Amino acid sequence: MESAPRHQSLKEFYPFYLSQHQNRTCRILHFAGTLLVIFSVMHAVATGNAALLGAVPFFGYGFAWVGHFIFEKNRPATFQYPIYSLASDFILFGQILTGELEFSSTSEN
């Protein structure tokens, strides 16, 4: 059985990433997890509390994976494309924050 071709750039990967994030709740969970990551890193830097950085993966991945496994019902792209997926999480966050994308996709689940 042939595997799907690998994405060679973030620009090429991002449309695939969006196709894996169609569910509103999944997007909300990604947004919340990314927001917690940002706040946690900022708080750790501001207070010098490096121990708080240990929670960052739980916020980022925990919220996202709940979104995928329970609501989106697909496998997180992180497993195959860890760097592109991480970058795409922040792109999605920024696009929702600026209104370029909505929490709801065109195929609402």
ChimeraX attribute file (.defattr): number of C-alpha atoms within 10 A of each C-alpha:
attribute: neighborCount
match mode: 1-to-1
recipient: residues
	/A:1	3
	/A:2	4
	/A:3	5
	/A:4	6
	/A:5	6
	/A:6	10
	/A:7	13
	/A:8	9
	/A:9	9
	/A:10	16
	/A:11	11
	/A:12	12
	/A:13	17
	/A:14	19
	/A:15	12
	/A:16	13
	/A:17	20
	/A:18	14
	/A:19	11
	/A:20	18
	/A:21	26
	/A:22	19
	/A:23	21
	/A:24	20
	/A:25	21
	/A:26	26
	/A:27	28
	/A:28	20
	/A:29	23
	/A:30	28
	/A:31	23
	/A:32	17
	/A:33	23
	/A:34	25
	/A:35	16
	/A:36	18
	/A:37	20
	/A:38	16
	/A:39	13
	/A:40	20
	/A:41	19
	/A:42	13
	/A:43	15
	/A:44	15
	/A:45	13
	/A:46	10
	/A:47	10
	/A:48	10
	/A:49	12
	/A:50	13
	/A:51	9
	/A:52	14
	/A:53	16
	/A:54	11
	/A:55	13
	/A:56	19
	/A:57	13
	/A:58	15
	/A:59	20
	/A:60	22
	/A:61	19
	/A:62	14
	/A:63	21
	/A:64	25
	/A:65	22
	/A:66	17
	/A:67	23
	/A:68	22
	/A:69	13
	/A:70	11
	/A:71	18
	/A:72	20
	/A:73	14
	/A:74	13
	/A:75	12
	/A:76	21
	/A:77	20
	/A:78	16
	/A:79	9
	/A:80	11
	/A:81	15
	/A:82	12
	/A:83	13
	/A:84	20
	/A:85	19
	/A:86	15
	/A:87	13
	/A:88	20
	/A:89	23
	/A:90	16
	/A:91	13
	/A:92	23
	/A:93	22
	/A:94	15
	/A:95	14
	/A:96	17
	/A:97	13
	/A:98	10
	/A:99	10
	/A:100	9
	/A:101	13
	/A:102	15
	/A:103	23
	/A:104	17
	/A:105	15
	/A:106	10
	/A:107	9
	/A:108	10
	/A:109	12
